[in-house]
């Protein structure tokens, strides 16, 4: 293999596929990036067997085609640090790889590209299209409430419900449910899949936030493929049946308050300060008379906060894990939120004041 | 005790004295900040028994004088997070402390202020005055080469040589020597002290970088006091005799090069990339013909760099720990540096191109 390309193009590609490189594994080739050079230019692939990312072909001045697997960390560091505008890469029959740029030359041992695991093939039968920015926001507004422990594997992923005009994403960890709906630009049959949380975390880092960029989703029994145009992401799906969440979001409530999201976050964060193990102590909310009084009590002392609100319905006392409230409040964009309560031991529902594309349900703590 | 003050003033004071608060110790009161309220206002003190910091009195609206010790971490978090413009603090006879601001109230258990260790008394006989900004730069340019291990305690501090018109600071870790000289605004007898590295690190964080602010130094047998005007810092001194360093800085050299500091740093950093354990592998320098060739060799491969230089004298080959070169090059302000060599196994000396207020000596490695 021998080719020359723009350093910036190579670095951009490395930054994208790096999200799918394994940390230390028993299979060292998974710590590599596969570099494929053909007449069309070069492309980069990473694959940790759960998640794979591949760039489209990128322009290069190719003298000799070939493939090589190069340890991702050093490859990325070298390309980031060299200061020439262009980079030349050349390999010999023993996979020794020479990287040259400006007055710098590196010689590193590569691995045989043929040993690199292929990405799974996903047939592109049913296409669902949406804006990348919408998908990014959906992930951001739901990813934090996936389950952290592996006891119920389906809950370590998110449910994605696809139809011909909309997409819903749902996460549940046993204490709370995040739900977000967005429009599809085009869709197909109704279908549900469970996508690993790690995949969603990584893909959200490479999704564009420019209004016009689109992403196409394709689904098979075992895999989901996200086509971002400049790159594709392929992930395995989580098998199993997701829990029924719809009936939990009842519109049957006794108290509804409207409160400033930023004020409520600040007060809750301050109320947590009196615990060394911040955000784990319960906070008690006393709602009524157009204000919330927040109290917390821990080994270091007590905190007392008051916030003015609009309150419709009965007063009530209720306790929460403050982290569960704060995390949801932080991902809502509007400053005013509506919170609906039924009773001290019944779940409450948080929404932005307008619209119901985002909904969050949280179980209270017993006082 | 009962008083009200501006939140910002209290927070600034906490940020300054926090540098002298102990981490977890067997003496919990050392994790506190002492709050002293008198008719003059309030002042804050922290003391970890090696280093103590105290603010001057700060304006407050005092209803009742008194002293209290409050756990530094929670005190600082509360004052940082509350959003009122003013803060009121009130204690009862059991040291229970009520902090109120805006719609927030915290009640935390304080400790008896009488149990807080007094700062050592330093008599202000001999005063040495310099600009705070100069002291800050002196610390920055020398602190990185104090010894990290405790086998020779004097080397864990810096030698400070004071005279009637200048101040020198020196650090030595057995492989290299950093030396920096500055002018004093006023001085006194010749005197030498060894100040702990930790003290210098902490004080450099609170020294002003505004041109006109001055600091006065006072020294006794056991202690040094830095009077910054708005606060004082008192540190114990390290006892013992510092090593004789002057004769090491010889002007007897065979090769002198002039090189761009930024280019040399970048090349050395790139040469380190081929080691997983970055900056620990030796780099080999081949000097001659108006260029340096840098080579390094590690488990991952080899790196080769070239830099154009001005070279006066014989060519030579020499090897270094790259970190020792990079750290000194990073603290020099001028872009051009002069490096003087005698032989492959003799120390080399790095200086800015103009002036000799800063000098750095480094021992080479055997190739």
Boltz contact constraints between the chains, C-beta under 6 A:
constraints:
  - contact:
      token1: [A, 74]
      token2: [B, 300]
      max_distance: 6.0
  - contact:
      token1: [A, 77]
      token2: [B, 273]
      max_distance: 6.0
  - contact:
      token1: [A, 78]
      token2: [B, 273]
      max_distance: 6.0
  - contact:
      token1: [A, 81]
      token2: [B, 270]
      max_distance: 6.0
  - contact:
      token1: [A, 103]
      token2: [B, 306]
      max_distance: 6.0
  - contact:
      token1: [A, 104]
      token2: [B, 270]
      max_distance: 6.0
  - contact:
      token1: [A, 104]
      token2: [B, 305]
      max_distance: 6.0
  - contact:
      token1: [A, 105]
      token2: [B, 304]
      max_distance: 6.0
  - contact:
      token1: [A, 106]
      token2: [B, 303]
      max_distance: 6.0
  - contact:
      token1: [A, 107]
      token2: [B, 301]
      max_distance: 6.0
  - contact:
      token1: [A, 107]
      token2: [B, 302]
      max_distance: 6.0
  - contact:
      token1: [A, 108]
      token2: [B, 300]
      max_distance: 6.0
  - contact:
      token1: [A, 108]
      token2: [B, 301]
      max_distance: 6.0
  - contact:
      token1: [A, 270]
      token2: [B, 81]
      max_distance: 6.0
  - contact:
      token1: [A, 270]
      token2: [B, 104]
      max_distance: 6.0
  - contact:
      token1: [A, 273]
      token2: [B, 77]
      max_distance: 6.0
  - contact:
      token1: [A, 273]
      token2: [B, 78]
      max_distance: 6.0
  - contact:
      token1: [A, 300]
      token2: [B, 74]
      max_distance: 6.0
  - contact:
      token1: [A, 300]
      token2: [B, 108]
      max_distance: 6.0
  - contact:
      token1: [A, 301]
      token2: [B, 107]
      max_distance: 6.0
  - contact:
      token1: [A, 301]
      token2: [B, 108]
      max_distance: 6.0
  - contact:
      token1: [A, 302]
      token2: [B, 107]
      max_distance: 6.0
  - contact:
      token1: [A, 303]
      token2: [B, 106]
      max_distance: 6.0
  - contact:
      token1: [A, 304]
      token2: [B, 105]
      max_distance: 6.0
  - contact:
      token1: [A, 305]
      token2: [B, 104]
      max_distance: 6.0
  - contact:
      token1: [A, 306]
      token2: [B, 103]
      max_distance: 6.0
